[in-house]
Amino acid sequence: MNSLDLCVFLTSYTLIVAIFSVGDFLRTRQHAALLSSSLSLVAIGLTTVACFFANPNENYLHLLWQLVKEHDLSAATSAGLGTFAALIWGIRWFDGNSSSRGSRRHMITLLTVQVIMSSSMVGIVICGFAFLWQSTRGVARDPFARVNAKEFEIARIAKFDHAPIRVAAQDRNNIFVCYDYFEEAGTVGGGILQLTAGETGAFQKRLVAESPLLMRCYGLAVRDGEIFVSRSGINAHAKQGNIVFDNFGAVTRLLDLDGDGYFEFYDDLVTGLPGARGPDTMQQNNGICFDSSGDLFITTASAADRGLPDHPFDGAVLRIPMQAGSLDNLQAEVFARGFRNPFGIAFGPDSSLFVTDNDIDENPGDELNHVVQGAHYGHPYAVAEENSSADSGFREPILVGEDEWNFLGIAYTDSEALPPAFRHCLYIADFMQHAIWKMRLESEGDTYKISSVEKFASVSSPIDIAITAQGDFFVLSRNTRNLYHIHLRTDE
């Protein structure tokens, strides 16, 4: 029931109650009936005022008339619900014990009935107002989160004011989350929060970076006390009917030079990446991670659902060799290509690289790819599981998700702190299925295969996941704006 339906319910309920209670007072002329009739009239007025505030852009009475003219089914259902809830007030019109009227016992009984029914009316109206307030303020119940393994427990450790995008874990007590915002007044920007665990185990949030430069940070990594973001602005030029988008994608390093905990120094390591651009401005340079030697890897998306590449780095995994002692003049090189919108990236066993790819709209589901240097993964020329791609020379994904599976963040763990059944697995955030999938890897020739897929946890709209060396899982929910901590139970 939305706010408008609730307004219709309250209107019909208070109107029917007022008819019964005022009619009862006019019929009996009893002072006890005056209480409920007065309250019912006040309730009508308050309800009307509250409904005007709940729908500030519409005249509520005019809106009711429009619903009647349009025979709106949802409004009719709400009105019927209010009417049937109010019918109990009709019981005051039937009083079979006429011989006792006027007696002291009759008056006490009448007063008791009126008080009980008036309390019921007041309670329904107040609770209805509370729901209206909740709806207009955008307050909603968080979907239930659970972990599907008895060895673990899950807890929400943070709620954010803005929708988060990425999470990175330095260790179990230092977590970083980035977000962006687009305010109604026109302000745009982004920020990074650090969550640190106190002595009691509760996590405290602290803003460590904020800037318009951080508006679209779709990749986040922390390393040696430094923060790295994969970000993109958007800028376009129009000339003679052609729209050209600038390559605004970049990887930026953030430093805390004065040691106060706030990262005030920004330095672009790589620029000119194919960032946000048309026709699909959701796709840009995304996830980043470091290999064991310190080289930086970046995923970059294609510009369209299935269009030809328009940039040398279009739909690719890039590697940036980090030269010892100098971060000047870093050059990105293509490590592998043939992706549509690779989002999550993580290293697995034996320094093997894995990427989640949001594949084309016609594909049954998103891809999980084992990324090999120099390989091409088909986009936009071939679609996974099509016969035409079998002998084309394109490398196949190691897993194609089912219909409406949406793979985003990915993490791998071989932490000895975890039970054997949970080691050497990839964990993938599935946004559409509200799931964290646990996928067991097995070697198969020069690649890997997924030997099992299990739902490790159920979390609303998970967008990213990070796992620490101590075996702690941190899952970021986009829509509920929550950060969840999954860890081994301490009571076993």
C-alpha positions as CSV (number, residue, x, y, z in Angstrom):
1,M,0.0,0.0,0.0
2,N,1.5,3.3,-1.1
3,S,0.9,6.7,0.4
4,L,-2.1,7.5,-1.9
5,D,-3.8,4.2,-1.2
6,L,-3.3,4.7,2.6
7,C,-4.9,8.2,2.2
8,V,-7.9,6.7,0.5
9,F,-8.1,4.0,3.3
10,L,-8.0,6.6,6.0
11,T,-10.6,8.8,4.3
12,S,-13.1,6.1,3.8
13,Y,-12.5,4.7,7.3
14,T,-12.9,8.1,9.1
15,L,-15.9,9.1,6.9
16,I,-17.9,5.8,7.7
17,V,-17.0,6.0,11.3
18,A,-18.2,9.6,11.5
19,I,-21.5,8.7,9.8
20,F,-22.1,5.9,12.4
21,S,-20.9,7.8,15.4
22,V,-22.8,11.1,14.6
23,G,-25.9,9.1,13.7
24,D,-25.7,7.2,17.0
25,F,-25.4,10.5,18.9
26,L,-28.4,12.0,17.1
27,R,-30.4,8.9,17.7
28,T,-29.6,8.3,21.4
29,R,-28.7,11.8,22.6
30,Q,-26.3,10.1,25.0
31,H,-23.3,12.1,26.3
32,A,-21.1,9.0,25.9
33,A,-21.8,9.0,22.2
34,L,-20.6,12.6,22.0
35,L,-17.0,11.4,22.6
36,S,-16.7,9.2,19.6
37,S,-18.7,11.5,17.3
38,S,-16.4,14.4,18.2
39,L,-13.3,12.4,17.7
40,S,-14.5,11.1,14.3
41,L,-15.1,14.6,13.0
42,V,-11.7,15.7,14.2
43,A,-10.2,12.6,12.5
44,I,-11.7,13.5,9.2
45,G,-10.2,17.0,9.4
46,L,-6.8,15.7,10.4
47,T,-6.8,13.0,7.7
48,T,-7.6,15.5,5.0
49,V,-4.8,17.8,6.1
50,A,-2.3,14.9,6.3
51,C,-3.3,13.7,2.9
52,F,-2.7,17.1,1.4
53,F,0.8,17.0,2.8
54,A,1.4,13.5,1.7
55,N,0.6,14.6,-1.9
56,P,2.0,18.1,-2.0
57,N,1.9,18.4,-5.8
58,E,-1.8,17.6,-6.0
59,N,-5.1,18.9,-4.5
60,Y,-6.1,15.8,-2.5
61,L,-9.9,16.3,-3.1
62,H,-9.3,16.7,-6.8
63,L,-7.1,13.6,-6.7
64,L,-9.9,11.6,-5.1
65,W,-12.3,12.7,-7.8
66,Q,-9.9,11.7,-10.5
67,L,-9.5,8.2,-8.9
68,V,-13.3,7.9,-8.9
69,K,-13.6,8.9,-12.6
70,E,-10.8,6.6,-13.6
71,H,-12.3,3.6,-11.7
72,D,-8.9,3.1,-10.1
73,L,-8.8,-0.5,-8.8
74,S,-6.1,0.1,-6.2
75,A,-8.0,3.0,-4.8
76,A,-11.3,1.1,-4.8
77,T,-9.6,-1.7,-2.9
78,S,-8.2,0.7,-0.3
79,A,-11.6,2.4,0.1
80,G,-13.3,-1.0,0.5
81,L,-10.8,-2.0,3.2
82,G,-11.5,1.2,5.1
83,T,-15.2,0.8,4.7
84,F,-15.2,-2.8,6.0
85,A,-12.9,-1.8,8.9
86,A,-15.4,0.9,9.9
87,L,-18.5,-1.3,9.7
88,I,-18.0,-2.5,13.3
89,W,-19.2,1.0,14.3
90,G,-22.6,0.0,13.1
91,I,-23.1,-2.2,16.1
92,R,-24.0,1.0,18.1
93,W,-27.2,1.1,16.1
94,F,-28.4,-2.1,17.6
95,D,-29.2,-2.2,21.3
96,G,-31.4,-5.1,22.2
97,N,-31.4,-4.6,25.9
98,S,-33.9,-1.7,25.9
99,S,-35.3,-2.6,29.4
100,S,-32.0,-1.6,31.1
101,R,-31.7,1.8,29.3
102,G,-31.1,4.6,31.7
103,S,-29.7,2.3,34.5
104,R,-26.3,3.0,35.9
105,R,-25.1,-0.4,34.6
106,H,-26.3,0.5,31.1
107,M,-24.5,3.9,31.2
108,I,-21.2,2.3,32.3
109,T,-21.5,-0.3,29.6
110,L,-22.3,2.3,27.0
111,L,-19.3,4.5,28.1
112,T,-17.0,1.5,28.1
113,V,-18.0,0.5,24.6
114,Q,-17.6,4.1,23.3
115,V,-14.1,4.4,24.9
116,I,-13.0,1.1,23.4
117,M,-14.3,1.9,20.0
118,S,-12.9,5.5,20.1
119,S,-9.5,4.1,21.1
120,S,-9.6,1.8,18.2
121,M,-10.4,4.7,15.8
122,V,-7.6,6.8,17.3
123,G,-5.1,4.0,17.1
124,I,-5.9,3.3,13.4
125,V,-5.7,6.9,12.5
126,I,-2.4,7.5,14.3
127,C,-0.8,4.3,12.9
128,G,-2.0,5.5,9.4
129,F,-0.4,8.8,9.9
130,A,2.8,7.0,11.0
131,F,2.8,5.1,7.7
132,L,2.2,8.3,5.8
133,W,5.1,10.0,7.5
134,Q,7.3,6.9,6.8
135,S,6.3,7.0,3.1
136,T,6.9,10.7,2.6
137,R,10.2,10.6,4.5
138,G,11.4,7.6,2.4
139,V,11.8,5.4,5.4
140,A,11.6,1.7,4.4
141,R,12.1,-1.6,6.1
142,D,15.4,-3.2,5.1
143,P,14.9,-6.6,3.4
144,F,16.0,-9.5,5.5
145,A,19.6,-10.5,5.1
146,R,20.9,-14.0,6.0
147,V,23.8,-16.3,5.4
148,N,23.1,-19.8,4.3
149,A,25.8,-21.5,6.2
150,K,25.5,-22.5,9.9
151,E,29.2,-21.7,10.5
152,F,28.6,-18.0,9.8
153,E,26.5,-15.1,11.0
154,I,25.7,-11.8,9.3
155,A,25.2,-8.3,10.8
156,R,24.6,-4.9,9.4
157,I,27.5,-2.7,10.5
158,A,26.8,0.6,8.7
159,K,24.0,2.5,6.9
160,F,24.9,5.3,4.5
161,D,23.2,8.5,3.4
162,H,24.1,7.9,-0.2
163,A,23.9,4.9,-2.4
164,P,27.3,3.1,-2.2
165,I,29.2,1.7,-5.1
166,R,32.4,-0.1,-4.0
167,V,33.9,-1.6,-0.9
168,A,37.6,-2.4,-0.2
169,A,39.1,-4.0,2.9
170,Q,42.6,-3.2,4.2
171,D,42.0,-5.6,7.0
172,R,39.0,-6.7,9.2
173,N,39.1,-3.4,11.2
174,N,39.6,-0.9,8.3
175,I,37.0,-0.9,5.5
176,F,36.6,1.7,2.8
177,V,33.4,2.5,0.9
178,C,33.0,4.9,-2.0
179,Y,29.7,6.6,-3.1
180,D,28.5,9.3,-5.4
181,Y,25.6,11.7,-5.1
182,F,23.4,13.9,-7.4
183,E,21.6,16.3,-5.2
184,E,18.2,17.9,-6.1
185,A,19.9,21.4,-6.0
186,G,22.2,20.3,-8.8
187,T,25.3,19.5,-6.7
188,V,27.2,16.4,-7.9
189,G,30.2,14.7,-6.4
190,G,31.4,11.6,-4.5
191,G,33.2,10.6,-1.3
192,I,35.0,7.8,0.5
193,L,34.2,6.6,4.0
194,Q,36.5,4.7,6.3
195,L,34.9,2.3,8.8
196,T,37.1,1.3,11.7
197,A,36.3,-1.2,14.4
198,G,36.5,0.1,18.0
199,E,37.2,-1.7,21.2
200,T,33.6,-2.9,21.5
201,G,33.7,-4.2,17.9
202,A,31.2,-1.6,16.6
203,F,32.3,0.1,13.4
204,Q,32.6,3.9,13.3
205,K,32.2,5.8,10.0
206,R,34.5,8.7,9.0
207,L,34.7,10.7,5.8
208,V,38.2,10.5,4.5
209,A,37.7,12.0,1.0
210,E,35.1,14.1,-0.8
211,S,35.2,15.9,-4.1
212,P,33.3,16.5,-7.4
213,L,36.2,14.5,-8.9
214,L,34.9,11.4,-7.2
215,M,31.4,11.5,-8.8
216,R,31.6,8.2,-10.6
217,C,34.1,6.0,-8.8
218,Y,33.3,2.5,-10.1
219,G,36.5,1.0,-8.9
220,L,38.2,1.1,-5.4
221,A,41.4,-0.4,-4.0
222,V,43.5,0.3,-0.9
223,R,47.3,-0.5,-0.8
224,D,50.1,0.5,1.6
225,G,48.0,3.3,3.2
226,E,47.0,4.7,-0.2
227,I,43.6,4.8,-1.9
228,F,43.1,4.1,-5.6
229,V,39.9,4.9,-7.5
230,S,38.8,4.1,-11.1
231,R,36.6,7.1,-11.9
232,S,35.0,8.9,-14.9
233,G,33.5,12.3,-15.6
234,I,31.4,12.8,-18.7
235,N,31.7,15.5,-21.4
236,A,30.4,15.6,-24.9
237,H,30.7,17.9,-28.0
238,A,28.2,18.3,-30.8
239,K,29.3,19.4,-34.2
240,Q,27.4,19.1,-37.5
241,G,25.1,16.4,-36.1
242,N,27.8,14.3,-34.5
243,I,28.1,13.8,-30.8
244,V,31.6,13.0,-29.6
245,F,32.4,12.0,-26.0
246,D,35.7,12.9,-24.4
247,N,37.7,10.1,-22.9
248,F,37.4,11.1,-19.2
249,G,38.2,7.8,-17.6
250,A,41.1,7.9,-15.1
251,V,42.7,6.1,-12.2
252,T,43.5,8.4,-9.4
253,R,45.7,7.9,-6.3
254,L,44.7,9.6,-3.0
255,L,47.2,10.3,-0.2
256,D,47.0,11.6,3.3
257,L,50.1,13.8,3.4
258,D,49.7,15.3,6.8
259,G,48.6,12.2,8.6
260,D,45.3,13.6,9.9
261,G,43.3,10.7,8.4
262,Y,41.8,12.8,5.6
263,F,43.1,12.1,2.0
264,E,43.6,15.6,0.6
265,F,46.2,14.8,-2.2
266,Y,44.9,13.6,-5.6
267,D,47.1,12.4,-8.4
268,D,45.9,10.9,-11.7
269,L,48.1,7.9,-12.5
270,V,46.4,7.2,-15.9
271,T,44.0,9.4,-17.9
272,G,42.4,9.1,-21.3
273,L,40.5,5.9,-20.6
274,P,37.1,5.4,-22.3
275,G,35.0,6.5,-19.5
276,A,31.2,7.3,-19.3
277,R,29.9,8.0,-22.8
278,G,26.9,7.3,-25.0
279,P,24.9,5.5,-25.9
280,D,25.0,3.7,-22.5
281,T,26.4,6.1,-20.0
282,M,26.2,3.5,-17.2
283,Q,29.3,1.8,-18.7
284,Q,32.8,3.1,-18.1
285,N,36.1,2.1,-16.6
286,N,35.2,-0.1,-13.6
287,G,37.0,-2.4,-11.2
288,I,40.6,-2.2,-10.3
289,C,43.0,-4.5,-8.4
290,F,46.7,-5.2,-7.9
291,D,48.7,-8.4,-8.7
292,S,51.4,-9.8,-6.4
293,S,54.1,-7.8,-8.2
294,G,52.2,-4.5,-7.7
295,D,51.0,-4.0,-11.3
296,L,47.5,-2.4,-11.5
297,F,44.7,-4.0,-13.5
298,I,41.6,-2.1,-14.7
299,T,38.4,-3.1,-16.5
300,T,37.0,-0.9,-19.2
301,A,33.5,-1.2,-20.8
302,S,32.2,-1.0,-24.3
303,A,30.1,2.0,-25.2
304,A,27.0,0.1,-26.3
305,D,25.0,-3.1,-25.9
306,R,26.6,-4.6,-29.0
307,G,28.5,-2.1,-31.1
308,L,31.9,-2.0,-32.7
309,P,34.8,-0.8,-30.6
310,D,35.3,3.0,-30.7
311,H,38.5,3.2,-28.6
312,P,41.7,1.0,-28.4
313,F,40.8,0.2,-24.8
314,D,37.1,-0.5,-25.5
315,G,35.8,-3.5,-23.6
316,A,39.2,-4.6,-22.2
317,V,41.2,-5.5,-19.2
318,L,44.2,-3.2,-18.9
319,R,47.5,-3.6,-17.1
320,I,49.5,-0.7,-15.8
321,P,53.1,-1.7,-15.0
322,M,53.9,0.2,-11.8
323,Q,57.6,1.2,-12.3
324,A,59.6,1.0,-9.1
325,G,60.4,4.3,-7.6
326,S,58.3,6.4,-10.0
327,L,54.6,6.8,-10.8
328,D,55.2,9.3,-13.7
329,N,54.3,8.6,-17.3
330,L,52.5,5.3,-16.5
331,Q,51.2,3.6,-19.7
332,A,48.2,1.3,-19.8
333,E,48.4,-1.7,-22.1
334,V,45.7,-4.2,-23.2
335,F,45.9,-7.4,-21.2
336,A,42.8,-9.0,-22.8
337,R,39.8,-7.7,-24.7
338,G,36.4,-8.7,-26.0
339,F,34.2,-7.7,-23.0
340,R,31.0,-5.7,-22.9
341,N,30.9,-4.3,-19.4
342,P,33.4,-6.0,-17.1
343,F,32.7,-4.8,-13.6
344,G,34.3,-7.0,-11.0
345,I,37.9,-8.1,-11.1
346,A,39.9,-10.3,-8.7
347,F,43.0,-12.5,-8.6
348,G,42.5,-16.2,-7.7
349,P,44.8,-19.2,-7.2
350,D,48.2,-19.1,-8.8
351,S,47.8,-15.4,-9.8
352,S,45.0,-16.3,-12.1
353,L,42.7,-13.3,-13.0
354,F,38.9,-13.4,-13.0
355,V,36.4,-10.9,-14.3
356,T,32.6,-10.6,-14.2
357,D,31.1,-9.3,-17.4
358,N,27.6,-7.9,-17.8
359,D,27.0,-9.3,-21.2
360,I,24.5,-8.3,-24.0
361,D,20.8,-8.0,-23.3
362,E,20.0,-11.0,-25.4
363,N,22.4,-13.3,-23.5
364,P,20.8,-15.6,-20.9
365,G,23.0,-14.3,-18.1
366,D,26.2,-12.5,-17.2
367,E,29.6,-14.1,-17.6
368,L,32.4,-15.2,-15.3
369,N,35.7,-15.2,-17.2
370,H,39.1,-16.5,-16.5
371,V,41.2,-13.8,-18.1
372,V,44.3,-14.9,-20.0
373,Q,46.8,-12.4,-21.4
374,G,46.3,-11.8,-25.1
375,A,42.9,-13.6,-25.3
376,H,39.7,-12.2,-26.9
377,Y,36.4,-13.0,-25.2
378,G,34.1,-12.4,-28.2
379,H,32.3,-9.1,-27.7
380,P,30.7,-7.8,-29.9
381,Y,31.2,-10.4,-32.5
382,A,30.1,-13.5,-30.6
383,V,27.8,-14.4,-27.8
384,A,28.6,-17.1,-25.2
385,E,27.0,-20.5,-25.8
386,E,26.2,-19.7,-29.4
387,N,27.3,-22.3,-31.9
388,S,28.8,-19.6,-34.1
389,S,31.4,-18.8,-31.4
390,A,32.7,-22.4,-30.8
391,D,35.4,-22.3,-33.5
392,S,35.9,-18.6,-33.8
393,G,39.0,-18.4,-31.8
394,F,37.3,-16.4,-29.0
395,R,37.9,-17.7,-25.4
396,E,34.7,-19.0,-23.7
397,P,33.6,-17.9,-20.2
398,I,34.0,-20.5,-17.5
399,L,30.4,-19.8,-16.4
400,V,27.3,-18.1,-17.9
401,G,24.7,-17.2,-15.3
402,E,21.0,-18.0,-15.7
403,D,18.4,-15.6,-16.9
404,E,18.3,-12.4,-14.8
405,W,21.5,-13.1,-13.0
406,N,23.6,-9.9,-12.7
407,F,27.2,-10.5,-11.7
408,L,28.9,-7.4,-10.2
409,G,31.6,-7.5,-7.4
410,I,33.8,-10.5,-7.1
411,A,36.3,-11.7,-4.5
412,Y,38.5,-14.8,-3.9
413,T,39.7,-16.3,-0.7
414,D,42.0,-19.1,0.4
415,S,42.1,-17.9,4.0
416,E,43.2,-20.6,6.4
417,A,40.9,-19.0,9.0
418,L,37.9,-20.4,7.1
419,P,36.6,-24.0,7.1
420,P,37.9,-26.0,4.1
421,A,34.5,-25.9,2.4
422,F,34.7,-22.1,2.1
423,R,38.3,-21.8,0.9
424,H,39.6,-21.6,-2.7
425,C,36.3,-20.2,-3.9
426,L,35.1,-17.2,-5.8
427,Y,32.3,-15.2,-4.2
428,I,30.2,-13.1,-6.6
429,A,27.6,-10.4,-5.8
430,D,24.5,-11.0,-7.9
431,F,22.5,-7.7,-7.9
432,M,19.3,-9.1,-9.5
433,Q,19.1,-12.3,-7.5
434,H,20.0,-10.6,-4.2
435,A,22.5,-13.3,-3.7
436,I,26.2,-13.9,-2.9
437,W,27.2,-17.0,-4.9
438,K,30.0,-19.3,-3.7
439,M,31.7,-20.9,-6.7
440,R,34.3,-23.6,-6.3
441,L,37.2,-23.5,-8.7
442,E,38.9,-26.6,-10.1
443,S,41.8,-26.6,-12.6
444,E,41.0,-27.8,-16.1
445,G,43.9,-27.7,-18.6
446,D,45.1,-24.2,-19.0
447,T,42.0,-22.7,-17.4
448,Y,39.5,-23.4,-14.6
449,K,36.0,-24.8,-14.3
450,I,33.3,-24.1,-11.7
451,S,32.5,-27.4,-10.0
452,S,29.7,-26.1,-7.8
453,V,27.6,-23.0,-7.3
454,E,25.9,-22.4,-4.0
455,K,24.0,-19.4,-2.5
456,F,26.3,-18.3,0.3
457,A,24.2,-15.4,1.5
458,S,21.0,-13.5,0.7
459,V,21.4,-9.7,0.7
460,S,19.3,-7.1,-1.1
461,S,20.9,-5.7,-4.2
462,P,24.5,-6.6,-3.5
463,I,26.9,-4.5,-5.6
464,D,30.3,-5.4,-4.2
465,I,32.1,-7.8,-1.9
466,A,35.5,-7.7,-0.1
467,I,37.1,-10.5,1.8
468,T,40.0,-10.1,4.3
469,A,42.9,-12.4,4.9
470,Q,41.3,-13.2,8.3
471,G,38.2,-14.6,6.5
472,D,35.8,-11.7,7.1
473,F,33.3,-10.9,4.3
474,F,32.0,-7.4,3.7
475,V,29.0,-7.1,1.4
476,L,27.7,-3.8,0.1
477,S,24.0,-3.3,-0.6
478,R,23.2,-0.6,-3.2
479,N,19.5,-0.1,-2.7
480,T,19.3,-0.4,1.1
481,R,22.6,1.6,1.5
482,N,23.9,-1.0,4.0
483,L,27.2,-2.6,4.7
484,Y,27.0,-6.2,6.0
485,H,29.7,-8.1,7.9
486,I,29.7,-11.9,7.5
487,H,32.0,-13.8,9.8
488,L,32.4,-17.1,11.6
489,R,30.3,-17.6,14.6
490,T,31.9,-17.0,18.0
491,D,29.4,-19.0,20.0
492,E,30.5,-22.4,18.6
